[in-house]
């Protein structure tokens, strides 16, 4: 087994220090147009982050079991060397892009990821607002395991990707020089991703690299100031409700659905999907005594 560090745990002191520094700079030199900080919102984000550490530990048990089984079945093996780790980071970031994109366009996956978008603020504590139901991402990385990447190496790459994204959750950094903005995910690109305006929705899914968005047509540059949060914001700071509110909404929609196809759509289609309005037979049938030919629309000339 590769002896690789848990990058997230090692980075926690840096997360705390940088968050405190950002709070101080916002206090001393506020930007009137920025979303800034709110004590209750920041506390919720930190609480969600701490909770995710505990829940992720539980979810790792079945995920590691599946990954280990697939790894043992495949004859391929990727050695853990400095240059293969770079290639694995690149590959993991590619599959992260598709996982992230999938979690925006499939509602049951969005129910997990929506937690990270539920704050109307955008600061370093927002990066800590992580879901408690992160059991939905593992299938996207199975191709890496099947190609011989050790599960511990994948865990290291995933942790590195998550740590990288911490610093892009800030309004204190404007746009970087063009070469960096073209290749890397930056605060400017990620502000777009967290915005709730129509033109910014479901854009800029990259983790470390923004080139995937440029290649697959999901990139949008930051032009107007983003408005952060959801298109329909939740009015709660309760961590349990933040973690589960979309699952509860899905359950309500399933109960109210009239057909099995609508129930499936409420789960597997996009978060904003609505079924076609049902028209009653009484409304579409010709009135009693009206000839069928008269009820049908005329053909165009």
N, C-alpha and C positions, 0 to 999 in steps of 0.2 A: 504493500500500500504506500503511495506517495506520501511523504512527510511534508505536508503543505499547511501553512498557518490559516486560522480562521480570520480572514481579513476584516470582517465586520466587527468582531469582538475587539481586535487590536485597535480599531479606529474609533471606538466609543469615546475615549478621552479627547480626541481631536474634534469629534462631533460636538461635544459639550463646550469645549473652549471656543470653537469658531462660532457657535450659536450665541454664546455670551458676548463675544466681540461684536457680532452683528447687532445684537440688541443695544449695546452701548453706542455704536456708531449711529444707529437709527435715532436713538434718544438725543445724542449730541448734535447730529446734523441730519434732521429729518428731511425727506423729500415729500413735499406736499401732495404730489400726484401719486405716490407709491401707496400700496396697500398697507405696508408697515406691519406692526405687531399688535396683537391683542392677547392679554395675559391668559384668558380662559381658552382661547383658540390654541395658543402655544402649549398650554398644559394638556389639552386634549391630544394634540399631535404627539407630545412626548409619551403620554399614557398609551396611545395606540402603538408607538414604537416598542415600548417595554412589553406590552402584551404580545406583540408579534414575535418577539424573541421566544417567549414561552410556547406559543402555539406552533411556531415553526419547528421547534424541537419535537413536538408530537407528530406533526405531519411528516417529518423526515423519516420516521420509522417505516411506514409502508413504502415511501418513495425510494429509500435506500434499498429496501428488499427487492423492489421491481428492477431498479437499475442494476443491482448486483446479479440478479438472475439473467438479465439480458447480456450483461458483460461476460458472464461465465459461458453463455451459449455462443457468443460470437468468436470466431477464430482470430479476428483482427486485434492488434494491440498497438497503441500509440505510446511510445516511450515518453517519460516525463523528463524533458531536457529544457534548457532555457529557450531554445528556438521553437520547440514544439509547443511550449506553453504560450508563446506569442501567437502561434497559429490557432491554438485552442481558444485563446481569448477572442481572436477574430471570428472564429466559427461560432462561439457562444454568443457573441454580439449579434451575429446574423440571425440566429434562431431567437434571440431575445426580441429582435425587431418584430418577427412574426408572432411571437407570443404576446407582445405588448399590443400589436395591432389587433390580434384576435380578441384580446380582452376589452377592446373598445367596440367591436362590431357584433359580438355574440352576447346576448343579455346575461346569461347565467355566468359567463366569465366576467362581464362588467360588474356584476353584483359583488365580486371579490375586489376588483380594481377600483371601483367607484370611491372606496374609502380614501384612497390617495388623492382624489380630486375634490374631496368634500369641504376643504377649507377655502374661505374667501380671501385668505391671506396667502402671500407667496414669499416665504423666507426659509431660512435653513431648518427651522423646526418642522416645516411642511414636509421636508424630505423624510422625517422620522414617522410621518403618519402612514403607517403600513398596515395592510389587511391582516386579519386573523384567520382567514380561510384560504391561504395560499396553496391549497392542494390542487389548483387548477392549471398550474404552469408546467408540471413535469412532462406531459406527453410531447410538448414541443421540442424537448431536448433528447428524446429517445434516439433519433438518428445519430447523435454524437456518441452515445453509449454503444450503439450497434456498430459504429465505425472503429471501436476499440479505445475510446477515451475512458479512462478510469473514473468511476463516480466521484472519487475524492478530488480529482483534477477538475471535473466539471463544477463541483461545489466551490473550489477555489476561484475559478473563472467567474462564476455567478456572483460570488462575494465581491470580487474586484470590480465587477460591473456596477453593483449596487453602491459601493463606496465611491466610485467615480461620480455617480449621479448626485451625490450629496451636494457638491459645490454649485451645481447648476440651478439649485432652488434659491435664487436670490434676485432681488431688484437692485442690489448695490453695485453690480457689475454691468456696465453697458456692453455694447458690442465689442468684440475682440478684433484684431487685425484680420483681414479677409481670408488668408490661408487657413487660419484656425476655424473661422466661421464656416468655411466651405467643407471642411473634413470632419470636424468634431461637433458633438452635441455641446452646446454652450448655454449660458443663462438666457440669452436672447431667444434661442430656438426653443428652450424648454418653457419659457414664459408663454409662448404661443400654444404649446401643448396643454398648459393648464388653463387657458383662457376659455371663456364660455360664449364668446361671440361666434356667430354663424360661420364666418369665413375662417375662423381658427379651429373649429371643432374637428376632432379626429385627425390631427396633423402632427408631424414631427415625433415619430415613435422611437427614434433611435436611442440607444443607451449610451454607448461611448462615441460611436460614429454617427454622423448625420447623413453620410453618403448613401445609406440604405434608403432613406426617404427620398433623396434625389433620384436614385435609380428606379424606385418603385412608385413614384408619383404622389407621395404623401407629404412633400415638403412645402412649407409656407414660411416666408420670412416675416419677421416682426416689423410691422409698419405703424399701426396704431397701438396705443397703450392697451394692454389686455385688461379685461375684467375677469377676475379669477372666481372659481367656484363652479357650480353646476348650473345647467339651464333652469333647473328647479331646485333651489337650495334647500337643505334640511335645516330646520331650526332647533338644533340640539347640540349639546356638548357632551352628552352621555356616551362614553366610549362603546358600550354595548350596543346602543342604537346606531351609532356611526358605523359599527362593524357589520350590522345585520339589516339595516333599513331597506336595502334593495331586495334582499331575499324575502322580506316581509311583503314588499310591493309585488314581487313575482307571485307569491302565494295568493295574494288578494286577486290579482288578475286571472290566475288559473281558476279560482273558485267562481269568478264572474263570467268566465268564458262559456260560450254556448256549444262549441264543437271541439273535437279532439285536435283538428288542424289549428284552431285558434290557440288552444293550450300549448301545442308545440311551438307555435310562433311566439308566444309570450316568453318562452324559455330560450329558444335557440335563434331567434331573429335578433335584429338590432335593438338597442335600448329604447329607441323611439318608435318602434314598429307598432302600427295599428291595423287591425283587420279591416277588410272591405266592409262598408256598412251593409247590414242585412236588410233586404227589402222584403216585406211581407208579401205573400201570394195575393192577399186581398188588394194590395196597392197596385200590383202589376197586371192582374187579370182584368179583362174587359168587363165593364159594368153589365149587369143583367139587362138583356134585351138589346144590347149593342152588337151589331154584326162584327164578326172577327175582322173582316176586311176594313171596316171603318176604324177599328181600334188600332190597326197596324199603321206604322208611319209610312208616309208616301215616299216612293222612290225619287231620288233626285233626277231632274231632267237631264 
